[in-house]
């Protein structure tokens, strides 16, 4: 399993959807998350160290895997895991954004 720690491997304050907003979900997805999923069988994303992930960052980073990178939800649910040890609602929001992307691409 390949592990990505967002705060250590990407940004201490990830924010926004697009590059003009800062260290955004699009850049995280394109430069770190999608390449890791293409290279490794299983990828785990650690979200600890930051408690204010916005919906736009998470939607673009995770939902964008389905909408923009053309990963299939059936594949991702076995290959992609993510955790935040203190703010479980972040995990639920990622699941929600993945499900919304799946529905939008059906």
C-alpha positions in Angstrom: 0.0 0.0 0.0 1.3 3.4 -1.0 0.6 6.2 1.5 0.1 9.9 0.8 0.1 12.3 3.7 -1.6 15.4 2.4 0.0 17.8 5.0 3.5 16.4 4.6 3.5 15.5 0.9 1.4 18.4 -0.5 0.5 21.4 1.6 0.1 22.3 5.3 -3.1 24.3 4.3 -4.7 22.7 1.3 -7.5 24.9 0.1 -9.9 25.4 -2.8 -10.7 23.7 -6.1 -8.5 25.5 -8.7 -4.9 26.8 -8.7 -5.9 30.4 -8.4 -7.3 29.6 -4.9 -4.0 28.2 -3.5 -2.8 24.7 -2.8 -5.9 23.3 -4.4 -7.7 20.0 -5.0 -7.0 20.0 -8.7 -3.2 20.2 -8.2 -3.3 17.6 -5.5 -5.2 15.2 -7.7 -3.2 15.8 -10.9 0.2 15.9 -9.4 0.0 13.4 -6.5 -3.2 11.4 -6.1 -4.0 10.3 -9.7 -0.4 9.4 -10.5 -0.2 7.3 -7.3 -3.3 5.4 -8.3 -1.9 4.8 -11.7 1.3 3.5 -10.3 0.2 1.5 -7.2 -2.4 -1.2 -6.6 -3.6 0.5 -3.4 -3.3 4.0 -2.2 -4.1 5.3 1.3 -4.5 9.1 1.9 -3.8 10.4 5.4 -5.6 13.7 6.1 -4.4 14.2 9.6 -2.6 17.5 10.5 -5.3 19.8 9.1 -8.9 20.0 10.2 -10.4 22.5 7.7 -10.6 20.7 4.4 -13.2 22.4 2.4 -15.8 20.7 0.3 -14.4 22.2 -2.9 -10.9 20.9 -2.2 -12.2 17.4 -1.4 -14.6 17.3 -4.3 -12.0 18.3 -6.8 -9.3 16.0 -5.4 -11.4 12.9 -4.9 -14.6 13.4 -7.0 -12.3 14.6 -9.8 -10.7 11.2 -9.9 -14.0 10.0 -11.4 -15.1 13.1 -13.4 -11.7 14.2 -14.7 -9.3 11.3 -14.5 -11.9 8.7 -15.5 -11.3 6.2 -12.7 -14.3 4.0 -12.0 -15.9 4.0 -8.6 -16.0 0.2 -8.5 -12.2 0.2 -8.9 -11.6 3.1 -6.4 -13.6 1.6 -3.6 -11.1 -1.3 -3.5 -7.9 0.6 -4.2 -8.3 3.9 -2.4 -8.7 4.5 1.3 -8.5 7.7 3.3 -8.5 8.6 7.0 -8.6 11.5 9.3 -8.1 10.3 12.9 -9.8 13.3 14.6 -12.4 14.6 12.2 -14.4 11.7 10.8 -16.8 14.0 9.0 -14.0 14.7 6.5 -14.0 11.0 5.6 -17.8 11.1 5.2 -17.5 14.2 2.9 -15.0 12.4 0.7 -17.4 9.4 0.4 -20.2 11.8 -0.5 -18.2 13.6 -3.2 -17.1 10.2 -4.7 -20.7 9.1 -4.8 -21.9 12.4 -6.3 -19.2 12.1 -9.0 -20.2 8.5 -9.7 -23.8 9.5 -10.2 -22.9 12.4 -12.4 -20.9 10.2 -14.7 -23.4 7.4 -15.1 
